[in-house]
Amino acid sequence: MQVLAPVVDDLKEQASRFVRYLPRLWPLYVMVIPALIHLVLLSYYPMYGIRIAFQDYKPALGFDKSPWVGLKQFQLMLDNPSFWQIFRNTIVIATSKIVTLQFCAVILALLLNEVRKLFYKRSVQSLVYLPYFLSWIVLGGIMLEMLGSAGVVNQLLQRAGVEQPIIFLGNNRTFVPTLVASHLWQQVGWATILYLAALTSIDPQLLEAAAIDGAGRFQRVLYIILPGVLPTLLLVLCLDFGLLFNAAGFDQVLNLYNPAVYSTGDILDTWIYREGLLGARFSLATAVGLVRSVLGLILIVVSLRLISRFTDYQVY
Amino acid sequence: MNRAERRGFGSRVFDIFNHTFLLVLGLSCIIPLIHLLALSFSDRAAATGGLVTLWPVRPTPITYEKVLEAGVFLNAFWISVIRTVVGTTLQMILIILISFPLSKSKEEMPFRNIIMGSVVFAYLFNGGLIPWFLVIRKLGMLNTIWALIIPQALPLWNVILMMNFFRRVPKELEEASIIDGATYWQILLHVYLPISVPALATLTLFGAVGHWNAWFDGMILIADRDLIPLQTFLRTVVVKMDMNEFMRNPEDFDMFSDRSLRAAQTLVTVVPILVVYPFLQRYFVSGITLGALKG
């Protein structure tokens, strides 16, 4: 209780100011109401629903009356060999995507930075940002059309002398690389924006001085420009790994995968959707979802801690 | 001397390679759409025979006629327009209303930190898909247009961005208004909103694109054919390859390939994004750095 005393005092003090200034402050509290209702109903009420991970949920009985079964769902989850497979797939896909994307984005930003004709640079940027704004339905449709066995890519490969059509999305060797590559293609332009912003803050005098001292173009990139974007790269990587479980990309996987590639392509989110909603195993899928949410929370908190320790970046 | 030499041969070779590479990369982002465009206008023999690359072969507009005749496609388009307009408006109202009070300090607004904490926690942690779905079902939103609008109405990350933007509005403006006797409603309306037009435009555009592109909610929350949004309908066509809607006159498919029909529908879905793209471009650099990078 000793520890809580300052907190209680602080709350009391806030309460007294709340009462005293309410005649002037009340609009602020009214403004908050609609969003708070939304938060309670669509964020906190679902969190209360997590209790069904410890129940055998029956739709007729609801959150409150379904029978408790303790940790049975978690036992089922751990005994299921496909759980570990899916867990591994999620981490492999997410990590490959993050690393590939940020590595290529830095390089693309450096290349764009070397273009001196502003019109040319702007035009390239306009083109490479576009795919970011297309949904994975549209992109998935395009890929299924172009990468199919009769699609234009295999037609061209055939003309180039490849005999067997490559079923990019239908076999376990090519599925994940195709996911990573198409994700890269969709996001790389967009991902350069932060690096290009970092590049503008490099002191031009530094570059001039280096040039006078005889540093060539490549040396300037290596010793001045690259170190200039490094802090941004570390920041982005840290945030991305904080959001690792989102990075696997539910939208993309769900629209591109098929049973033939479940062993490499099935991820936590697609499994939760398939087993939970389509298979109506609500409690088991909620248990898996809870594990995902808790691990995700730990990751993001660690990454935000790291970021606030080493930079002056603050999210809120 | 030295500098002149270094700007010389090697540097120029690099420039040529660099420009060429960037051009190829840029074109690779638009070529799939051009291929789809060519495919959508080509006739059956050319499309199924794999003769189409970037130019229509024996062009015919028939696929577009079929798409625009199909009631279910037009209806889905209309549902998407409604959800985008109503949904984005509601989003912006909620975002503005909560981020303005949250931009105050704990000293100005008692209990501000508790409210902020509940927003941040909900951003970092959630109940997961199944409880979320069960709650929406319990609230009676399944199979209504509201299922496409209400659950998306409070994007928490955008709340944080907007709050950070409001925080950078000079305090003096607000203090002067308070001395002049303005209420917080007036301060929000006449001081904060006019200053924040770029940020509001950014979040509105991104909200609208998000609504237009959303498909998962339409897939799990809507069963009624007349309420399916466009992206969800497109999924049944291009991902599930379900052509039933267009099979009432099977002889139509003598004239065009199902691949052309899919391409045409994909392109019609993309058109609204292409229309707002120039505006998006004007704002999205500010959007991504908005509020996120302080100091």
Interface residues (C-beta under 8 A of the other chain):
Chain A: Q14 A15 R17 F18 Y21 R24 L25 P27 L28 Y29 M31 V32 P34 A35 L36 H38 L39 L41 L42 S43 Y44 Y45 P46 M47 Y48 G49 I50 I52 G62 F63 L108 L111 L112 E114 V115 Y120 S123 V124 S126 L127 V128 Y129 L130 P131 F133 L134 S135 I137 V138 G140 G141 I142 L144 E145 M146 A150 V152 Q155 W185 G189 W190 I193 L194 A197 A211 I212 G214 G216 R217 F250 D251 L254 N255 D269 I272 Y273 G276 L277 F282 A285 T286 G289 L290 R292 S293 V294 G296 L297 I300 V301 D312 Y313 Q314 V315 Y316
Chain B: N2 R3 R6 R7 S11 F14 D15 N18 H19 F21 L22 L23 L25 G26 L27 S28 C29 I30 P32 L33 H35 L36 L39 T48 G50 V52 T53 I93 L94 L97 I98 F100 P101 L102 K104 K106 M109 P110 F111 I115 M116 S118 V119 V120 A122 L124 F125 N126 G127 G128 L129 I130 P131 W132 F133 L134 V135 I136 K138 L139 I150 P151 A153 L154 V159 I160 M163 N164 T183 Y184 W185 L188 V209 W212 N213 A214 W215 F216 I220 Q231 T232 L234 R235 V237 V238 V239 M241 R259 R262 A263 T266 T269 V270 I273 Y277 L280 Q281 F284 V285 I288 T289 A292 L293 K294 G295
